[in-house]
């Protein structure tokens, strides 16, 4: 088989300017048709923006350490792993790599 079939081609997209995202807060972005939330909490973490319970956005949820609470019904997710911490087993929101570069904040989508 050819090597290219085994490689993941990364596409880095600029989503924000440096300093645009407040520490301890999240912002929701629409990137290639997906709603993604990026949290600035001692680094940048990105995951799907919609809670699996009634599709509420977690972007405005309260952060406590690495845990965000969905503002609609208080479901909790780890912002680093995407893992739901209550109610359902083995449920995760998709996570994405984020990097701060010289000219802004980028996501690998």
N, C-alpha and C positions, 0 to 999 in steps of 0.2 A: 504494500500500500504506500501511497505517497505521503510524505511527511506533512504536507499542509492539512491533511485530514485530521491530524492529531493536535494541531496548534489552535489555540484560542486567539482570535484576533481581537485585541482590545481597541475600543474606541473611546478615547477620553474626550469629554465634552466640558467646556467651561460653563459653570452654572452661577458663579457669584464672584464678586470682587473681594479681595482681601479686606477684612474689617467690616464687611457688609452683614455678616452673621454674628449676632450677639452670643457670648459665651453662656451656656446653660439654656439655650433656646433652640427650637426647631423651625425650619421653613419648608414649605411644600413647593415642589417644582413639578411641572409637567414636562417630561423628557421622552421624546419618541413615543408619545401616546400613553406613557405610564405616569401615574402619580407617585412621586418619590419624596420622602421627607429626609432632610439632612439635619442632623443635630450637631451642634458645636458644644461638645462637653469634653474638655481636656483632649481635644482632637476632633476630627470630623467623622461621623458615622451616618451611613445612608441605608434606608430600608424602605420597602413598600409603604406608602402613606396611609393605606386604608386598613383599619381594624377588621379582622375576619368576622366580627359580630356587627352586623348592620352597616358595614362600610363607612364608619365614622373616621374622619381624618385624625391621625395621632399627632400632627404637626404642632398643635397648640396644647398638647398634653403636658401635665406637670412632670418634670424630671426629678428623680430622687436617685442620685448616683448614676448607674447605668440603666435605670428602669424608667420607662415612660408609662404614664397612666392615660389610657384613652379617655378624653373628656366626656364622652357620651355615657358610658356605662362602667367605667373604672376597670377595664381589662388592662393587664400589665404586660409589657414587652421589654426584653433586654435589647437595648439599641445597638449593641455590638454583635449579637448573634441572631436577632430577629425572633427569638424564641418567646412564645406565649407562656406566661408563668402561672396562669390559673385557668380553671374550667375545663380545658381540653388538652389531652396529651398529644405530644408529637406534632404540634402546630407551630410553624415558623413563617414569618414574613421574609421575603427574599431580601438579602443584603447586597450592597454594592461597595466596591472600593472607592475611596475618596482620597484625593491628594491636594495639599496646598502647594502651589507652585509660585514662582516669582510674580506672575501676573494674575493670579486668582485661584479659585477653588475649582477643582475638576472632579468629575465622576466617571468611572469606567462602566459604560452601559453596553 
